[in-house]
Amino acid sequence: MLRRLWELSEFPFHPEKLNHYETLFTVGNGYMAMRGTFEEGYPGEIATTLVHGIYNHAAGALVTDLVNAPNPLPLRLWIDGTPFRLVNQHHTALQPPDGAVLGYRRRLQLDHGVLIREVLFRAASGSIVRVVFERFASLHDVHLLVQRVRITAVDGEPEIRVESRLDTDVTNGEVRHWGNIQAEADGATLAVQARTNQSGYVLGMASRLISPYPAEARVEGESPLVSSTFRLRQEEAVSLDKLTVVYTNRDVEADRVLDTARRHLQASVAAGCEQLRSAHENEWARYWDTSDVQIEGDDYAQFAVRFLMYHLLIAAPRQDERVSIGAKTLSGLGYKGHVFWDTELFIVPPLILTQPQIARNLLMYRYHNLPGARNKARANGYEGAMYPWESTDTGEETTPQWSDEQEDGSRIRIWTGDTEQHISTDIAYAVLQYWRWTGDDDFMRRYGAEIVLDTAVFWGSRVEARSGRYEISQQIGPDEYHENIDNSVFTNRMVVWHLEQALQLLDWLRSSAPDDAARLTAVLNLTPARLDRWRDIIQKMYIPFDDERQIHIQFPGFFDMEYIPVQHYQPRAVSVQAILGHKRSIQSQVIKQADVVMLMALLGDELAPQPVLLNNWNTYYPRTDHGSSLSPAVHAWVAARLGLDEAAYEMFEHAAGIDLENNKGNVRDGIHGAASGGLWQALIFGFCGLHLDERGEPALDPRLPAHWKRVSFTVYYRGEKRRLAVTNPVMVTPMA
């Protein structure tokens, strides 16, 4: 396989894309991640290190943040006294006496999870050095970050000074979350301990610079540093390694955090960097064995799928079932690290089939946070479990009620935390998908069933009886441009599906796990009257449908709104809503993202016959803005199933470019996790047509783009690894 299909590269340096590339070049391991900022720093950088589960609600902040941890990356160099950097203090290209950058290249090896940066640098003295930085967050040892800098004297005999630091002067934007900072410097070992100022999380970080030369350590302010000075002969090279270990009181008791980090660091130093890297790369090979999808005939699609899967894997918690993946993964501060429906409907499905244990962890996060969902239901006057639209470590609702101030000084009321309630069914959908593919009956009877049934209890209390039918008022469906509407067809129809599944699940429990059935019946108060109400709702729920046009109606009154020809607003660099303004767009037929089309993706032929599905597509696709990154991949998936080849591939390319090409303009805030997972689903469920047939067995119904020659991939089905391949012309090949 060509190296470039496994490697993201930047050549030459593109300062105008600084923050975009910081996101793309993130390294991580499912416990922590570091954006691709430079070791020596750069003006305008967004240096960010995130550790799963470390949230804090600082005084004066609107809501809780996933906290930016102390920065472990700083490694500064001086060459004959000239600071090694890519720009001078005035943020312009280097000129004597500031030195000069003669060459630059940066590469992220997706298969190995290693970031490499190479710079050819000339000091003011005339000495030329080649500097190669490498870093990885160990996938084998999730508490460990490994860095290496290799310096080669290309011309001259330069004096080199190296400084390693743990930087505690960090914020989320302007918000400070850390207090009680203790910094220590002992020999070549640096240590930091800090406590979040509201939530009380304790973080310990220990680091050592491994150098053959003498080093001096000290503390500056609240940041420890160690420095070493030496001289190189011409053509001589030296490698210096920096190991950093991170622990929090989510891992060990608070009073043992720093001591544990120090002891772990000592063991890592003894193991040596070569052994550490080998273990890391072997672990990546194990993950890629089931996570890689091979596409022949389309290099861009091949690279995009690998790149986006890489970002899912470095955000996926492998050893902690009380954390989840935020909308921006662990690669940026966007959405404050909050967890949305993005996780269950977009990110979890690829992991169910390729890394089922990780998928189980993510679903267990929702199980452990059932108390928060029950609190929200009670606070709103309902029964059961009503999951928050935005969630953090506590499981309580953390959606802000107001937007940041707009350019005109106004603020917009955010209603999603109040009325975007379909997330409770989205989570149940993911639980049931996991069960069907894995056959993990133990999970279902002990944990998953309680999620599905208690969210069904919520819907039974939320649905309103009106004029001989059931309705749901004041909802926000996936199309968030239209707020607080009545009878969202997505929500209403998915609630019917949810209640049907809950009744079937209860029947299964009664026959296969009667003790658990009895336990849940008692705990959740699943009385005969409650179950009869569910059955009545299933029969009488209002599903908006136009019999004449044979289409589902997104919500009553939608077609009375102003029609906007979305396709005419091209080319555009912003959403149609941004062009029209908030007030006009919410009174128009412009759709933010897949809504009825999302319903088609989730339920497929169960929703309606193919002619109705095609009518839905022809109605809603031209009206969709794709103002959300979640939208293009879902449209690619559905278009492929409808045989709309051109639209399917166009949407697939759109989804692939959201992060790689920054075609939404906000990748600086982090990777779009839902778009990443959605692209995989468009490929596997859409183009390859993977599904469970009427017997519950995996089956393929491929509809590949014409220029694709072959797609091969691996999935787990009930604990069994299955390798599958599809070719053009269509031929399905089961593999060993």
N, C-alpha and C positions, 0 to 999 in steps of 0.2 A: 504494500500500500504506500502511495506517495506520502512523503513526510508532510507536505503542506496540508494534507487532509486531516492531520492531527495537530496542526500548529497554527496558532494565531500570532501574527507578526506585525510589527510596526517598524517601518523603514522608509525614510528617515524619521526623525522626531517631528511630531505634529503638535506643537504647543496649543494650537487652537482647538484641539480635541483632548486636552489634558484630562478633564474630569470624565469624559466619555471612556477613555482608555483606562482610567483608574478603575472604573467599574468592570470593564471587560477582563482586565488582567488580575482580578481578585483571585487569591489562593485561599483555600479553606479545607476543612475536614469534617464538617458536620457538628463540630463543637465550637469552633471559632473560625473567623475569616478576617483577612486583611486586604483592604483595597490596594490596587497596584500603584501606590504612591512611591516616590523615589526615596532611597535610603538617606540622601543628603537633603531632601526637601525641595520644594519648588513653589514660587509665589502662586497663590490661588488654589493650591491643592486642597483636597478634602480627605485628609488622613484619617482613616477610620479602621478601628479594630472592634469587631463585635463578637460577643460570647453569648451563645444561646441562653435565654431565660433571665438575663440580667436587665431588669426593667427598673425604672425609677420615675416617680412623679415629683419633679422639682418644684419648689415654691414659685408661684407665678406662672408656671407652664399650664397650658390648657389641658393637656392629657399626659399620659405616661409615655416615656420614651424607652426604646431599646438603647441601652447606654453605650456610648463610645468609650471603650476601655483605654487605659494608658497605652501609648504607642510603643511597641517593642522593636520597630524597624530601624530607627536612626543609626546609621553608620556613616560618619563624615570622614572625608580624606582631605589632606593638604599635600600638594606636590611641590617640593622646594618652597614651601610657604604659601603657594597659590591654592586657594580653596577650590576643590573639585566641585563643579556645579555646571548646570546647563545654561544658565543666564546669570548676568551680573546683578548687583544690588538694585539697579534701575530697571530690571526686567527686560533688558535688551540683549541682543546676541553678544557673546563674549568677544572682547577685543583686548589686546595687550593694554595694560598689564594684568588683566583679569584672567588670562589664559584663553584657550580656544578649544572648541569641540570640533575634532576633525572627522569624526564618524560616529554613528549611533545605530544600534539595532536592538529590538526587544522581541522576545518570543515567549509564548506560553505553550508549553508542551501538555496538551490535553490528556494524552495517554499516561503521562507520568505525574501530572499535577505539579510541575516545576516551572517557575518563572525565571527567565534569564535575560539580563540586560548587558550589552557590550558597548563600551564607549572608548573611543580613541581620543586622548586628551593631551594638549600641549600646555605646559605650565609657562608662566611668564619668564622663567629662566631658560626656556627652550627645550627642556627635557620633555620627552613624549612617553606617555604610559598608555597601556591598554588595560582597562579595568572591566572585569566581568563580575557582575553580581548575580547570585542565584538564591532563590528562596523556595521553601515549601512548608506548608502546614501538614505535618505527618498524618497520613491516613491510617498508619499502623498504631501510632501513639498520639491520640487526639489532643493531649495537653502540650504537645511539643511543636515549636516553630524552629526551623533550621535555616540559617543564612550562611552564605559563603561569599567572600570577595577575593578575587584573584587579581593581583596587580603584577604586570609585566613591564619592566623597563625596556621600552622599544628603542629609545635613543637618549643617551646620557646616563648619569648615575645619580638619580634623584634621591633626596631625603623624603621619606614618606612618614606622615603622621596620620594615625587612625584613631578615631574617637567613636566609641559605642555608648549609647545612652538609652535609658528607659524614660520616655517623655510622659510626665504626668499632667502637663498643661494642656488638657484636652477638654473639648466641649461638644455638645450636639448643637451646632449652630452657635448661638450665644448662650446656651443654657449649660450651667455647670451641675454635674451630678455627683461628683466625688468629694468626699471630705475625709477627715482623719487620715491624711496621707502620711505614711511613714516611708522614708527612703533610706537605703543603706548601701554602702560601697565597701566591700571587703576584698582586697586583692583584685583579682580579675572578675569577681562575682558581684553583680548588682542585684538588688532586691527592692521591691515596692509592695506595700500593702495599702489598700484604700477601702473605704466603706461608702456605699451610696447614701446620700443625705436624707432620703425618705424611706426607701424600702429596706435599707439595712443590709444589703448584700455586701459581702466581703470578698475582695479579689486579691490574690497574691501572685506576684510575678517575679521569677528569679531568672537571671541571665548571666552567661559567661562568654567572654571573648577569648577564644583559644588561639594563642599566638606564640610563636617561638621567641618572641622578644619581650623584654621587661615591660611591665605595664604599671600605670599609676591610676588609682581610683579615688573619686571624691564625690561629694554631693553638692549640686548647684541648685539652690532654692529647694524644691521638692522633687528634683529629678537626679538620680545617680548616674554617673558616667565613669568610663575607664578609657584611658588613652595610652597609646604606644607609639614610639618614634624609632625609626630605623632607616638604613640606607640600602639601596639596591645597586648592584653592579649592572652594567649594560647587558641586556638580554636575560637578566636574572628574573625569576618569577617567585612570588610567595602567595600562599593561600591562607587566609584567616577565616575562622569559623565562629559564628555567633549562635549559641543555642539559648532559647528562651522557653521557659515552662510556665504555664498558666493554670491556676486552680481557683475555684470559688467555693463559698460555703454551700453551694448546691452539690458539691462533690464530697467535701469532708466538713467536719465541725469547724466553726468560724475560728476558734483559737488554734487550729492546726493547719490552716490554709497555707500560710507562708512557709512553715516548716516542711510541709508536704512538698511544696514547689521546690524548695532547696534540695531536699533529698532526691527528688525525681531528677532534678538537673544534674546532680552528682552522678547518678547512675547513667544518665544519657551521655555525659562527657566521657565516662569510662567505656561506654559501648563504642564511641567513635562515629564520626559523621558518615563514613562509608557504609557501615553496618546500618545506621539509621536510614540512610537513603535507600539502600537495598530493600529493607523491610517496607518502606513507604511505597516504592515502585511495585513490589510484589503484591501489596494490598490493592493498588490501583489496577493491576492486571486482573485480579480476582473480580473486582467490580465491573470492569469493562467486559469480562467474559459473558455476562448476562445483560449488560446495559447497552452494548454497542449495537447499532443498526447499520448495516452495510448497504449502500445504494450504488449501483453501477449505472453510469450514464448521466450523472448530474453531480459534478464536483461541488457546486455551491450548496445543494441540498444536503450532500453527504457531510460537508464540514459543518453546516448550520446545525444539523441534528446532533452531532457530537459536541459541539460547543455548548448548546443549550442543555444537553444531558449532563455535561461536566458541571454546569452551574447548579443543576438540581442536586447532584451528588455531593457537592461541597457544602450545600446548605442543609442536607438531610441528616437529622439526628440519629445516630446509630446506637447510642448507648443511653439514651434518656427518653423516657416515654412521657415526660411532663413538659416538653417544649414542642413547638411546631415551627413551621416555615412561614415567615412573614411574606407579604406581597412582593417585597423587594429582596427576598432571600436574605443572605448575610453580606450583601455587597454594597449596601448604601443605607442612608438614613431616611429614604423616602417612606411615607406613611408611618413613620416613627417605629418601624419594626412590628407593626400590628398584624395580626393573623385574620384573614378574611375567608370568604368562600373559595377564593383562589386555590387554597390548599386542597380542599376535599374534591372539588370537581375538575381541577386542572392538573395539580401536582401529584396527588395520591394515585390516580389510575396508572400512570407509567410505572410507579414504584410497586404497586400491587403485582404487576406482571414481571418485573425485573428484580426488585429488591423487597420481597414481601415482608421481611422483618422490619424494615424501615417504615413501610406503609402501616404496619401494625402499631409501631411507636406513635405515629402521627394520629391514628385513631384513638389510641389510649390517652393522648393529650385531651381529646374531647371527653373521654370517659371521666378522667380525673377532674375535669372542670364542669361536670354536671351540676355541682352545687351553685356555681355562678349562673348557669342557665336557669336553674329553678328559682334563684333569687330574682332574676329579671322577669320571669313569668309572674311571680307573685306581685312584684312591684307594679306590674301593668294590669293586674287584676285577672290573670289567667292561671290555669293549672299546668302541671307538667313542667317540661324543660323547654325554654325559649332561648336559644343560643344568641349571644351578642353578635352584632354585625362586625365589630372589631374587638379582638381579644388579645390579652397579653399573658402574664403569668398567673393571674388570679382567676381568670374565667369570667370576670365581671365585664359589663359593657364599658368600652373605652373610646367609643366614637365621639369626636368633638361635636358640639352642637352648633358651632359657628365656624365659618371659613376664616382664613386670614383676611386681613383688610385688602380690598380690591384697589385698583388704581384710582378710582373715583372716591375712595374713602369708605365705601359701603362694605358691609359684610353679608354673606349669604347664609341663611339657615340651612344646616345640614340635617336632613331627615332620615338618613339611612339607619342610624342607630335606633330610631323609633319605629320605622315602618318597613324596612327592607328585611322581612321576616322569613323569606324563603330559605335562608341559610340553615334553618333547622332541618328542613327536608334535604337540602344538599348534603348535609353531614350524614343523614340516614342513608342516602343514596350511596355514598362512599363506603359506609359500613357494609351494606348489602353486596356491593360489588366485590369488596375484599372477601367476604364469606363465599361467594359463588366461585371465585377463581381459586381461592386457597383451600376451601373445605375445612377451614379452621373452626371446627365446632366448639372447641374449648373456649376460644375467644368469644364466639357468639353467645354461648349460653351464660358465660361469666360476666361479659362486659358489653358486647355489641348490642344484644337484645334490649338491654336497659336503655341505651341511647335511642334505638328505633322506637321502642314502645312509649317512652316518656315524652319524646317529641310528638308522637301521635296523640298522646293525652293533651299536650298543648293545643294542637290543631283542633281537637274535638271541642275544646273550650273557646277557641278563637273564632271558629266558623259561626256565622249568624244565620238563623232561620228567618226567612223572609218570603212571604207570598207563596208558600208551598214549595220553596226550594232553599238551598243554602248558598250564601254569598260570603265574600271576604272583602270588607271595605278597607280603605286607607292603607294601600300597599304600594311598595316600590318593587317592580319586577327587575329583571336584569337590565332593562332599558332605564337607566337612572335619570334620563332627561325628563321623564314624566313621573312626578312625585305624587304620592298620596292619592292614587287613583283607586277606583273600586273595580274589583273583579279582574285583576290581572290574569290573563288566561294561563300564563306560565305558572303562577302561584296556585291558582285553583286546580289546574289539571295535575300538577305535581303533588298536591295535597291528596287528591283522590288516589293517585298511585301509592303514596306513602301509607295511607290507611289500609289499602288493599294488602300491601306488603306486611304491615304490622299484624293484621289478622292471620295471614298465612304463617308468619313467623311464630305467633303464639300457638297455632296448631302444631307446628313442628316441635316446639318446646314441650308441649303436653305429651306428644308421642315419644320424643327422643330424650328429653331431660325433664321429667315430671316434677322433680324437686325444685329445679330452677323456675319452671312454670309457676309452681305454687308460690315460690318466694316472690317473684316479680308481680304476680297477680295481687298478692297481699300488699307489697310495698308501694305499688303504683295504683292500687285501688282499681283494678281492672274488673269492675263489676259487670254482670250481664247487661245492665242498662247502658253502661258506657260503651260496650262493644256493639250493642244494637244501634246506638247513635252513630257510631262509625259506619256501620253498614248502611244506615239511612243516608248519611252524607255522601257515601260513594254513589248511591243511586240518584240522589237529587241535587248534587252540586251543579251550580250554574257554570257551564263551560261556554264562553262567548264564541259563537260560530255563525257564519253567514251561509245559510243554506243555498241561496241563489248563486253566490260566487264560489261556494265550496272552499271557504278559507276559515281558519281560526282568526278571531278578532283579538288583537293584542289587548284591548280593553274597550268597553263600550264608550263611544264618543271619539275614539281615535281618528276615525276617518272624517269626522266633522271639523277637525283642525286644519290649519293652513297647510297646503301641500307645498313642499319645497323640493325642487328637482336636485337632489343631492349630487347626482352624477355631473351636473353642470359646474359644480364648484371644484374644478380641477384646472391646473395643479394647485394644491394648497399645502401649506406647511403647518396648519393648525386645524382644529376641529371645526365643523360647520357651526357648532354651538358658539365657539369663540368668535366666529365671524358675525353670527346673527345676534349674539348676546343672550344672556340667561333667560330674560323674560320672554323674548320672542320664540326661542327654541322650544321652551316647555309648552308653548301653545301651537306647536307645529307637528307635522308627521315625521320629523327627523328623529331617527332612532339612534341611541348612543352605541349600542352593541347588540349582538345576537340575543334576541328575546324569544319570539316564536321560533326562530331558527335554533336557539339553544334547546328549546323544548323538543324539537325534531331530533337533535343530536342525542338527547338523553333517552327518549322513548322510541325513536325510529318508527318502524312499521306498527308498533303497538299504539302509536298516537293516531294514525289514520292511514288509509290506503295511499299508494304512491301518487295518484293524480291529485289528491288533496295536498300532499306534501309539496308537490311541484307548484301547485297554485300558491301555497304559502310562500315558497321561495320567490316566485315571480312578483309577489306583492311586497314582501318586506326587504328583500335584498337591495332593490333600487333606493329604498328609503333609509338605508343604514349608513351612518356616518363613520363607523369604526373609530369613534372617539376614544374607545378603550382598547388597550392592548389585548384584552381577552377575546375580541371579536373576530379578527381575521382567521385564526386557526379553526374556530368552530365553523365558520362559513366554508373553509376548505374541506373539513370533514364531511359536512352535510352535502356540499356540492358534489364531492366524489361519490357519495352513495346515491345521488340522484342522476349520475352520469353526465354531469355538467363539467366536462373535462377542463375547458378553458378557464372558467371561473374558479374551479378547484385549485388549479395550479397557480393562478394569479393570487388567490388568497393565501396559499401556502408560501409563496415567495414574500408576500407582504408580512406574514407572521415571522418568517425567518429573518427579515431585515429589521424588525423592531429594535432589537438590541445591537446587532452587528452593524447596521447602517444608521442607527439612531433616528429612524424615520418618524418617531414621535417627539424627538427633541428633548427627552427627559431622562436619558440613560444615566446621566450624572448622578441621579438619585438612587440608582441600583438597577439590577437586572429585573426584568419583568417575569417573575416566576410563573405566572399563569400562562403567559405566551409560550414559555419554554415547554411546560407540560402539555399545553394545547397543541403545539406543533407535533409532538410525538403521537398524540391521539389522532391528529389529522392523517398522519402517515400510516399508523398501524390499524386504527379502526376505520379510517376513511379510505385511503388508497389501497391498503392490503385487505380491508374488510374483515379483520379478525372479530369474531363474536362467539358467543356460546349458542349452540344450536338447540333444537327442541329437546334433545337428550341431555343438555347441559354440558356438552363436549365442545372444545375449541374447534372452530371451523373458519375457513377463509373464503372470501368472495372478492377477489382482487379487481381493482380498476385503476391500474397504474397510469401515470402520464405517459404519453406515447413515446417520449424519448428516453424513458427509463428502461434499462435492460433487465435489471434484477434487484430485488430487495430481499435481504436475509436478516433474520433477527431471532432472538431467544426470549421465551416467556416461561414462567413457572405456572403450572396448572396442578393444583392439589399436591404440591410438594415435588412434582416431577418436572425436570428441566426439559423443555421441548425447543428444538431448533427448527425453524421454518423458513421456507424460501418461496418467493413468487417471481415469475419471469414474464417478460413480454416477448412474443405473444403469450397470453395468459396460460400459465401452467403452475400448479401448486405442488411444491416438493417438500414433503415431511423429511426432516433431517434427524440424524441420531442425536 
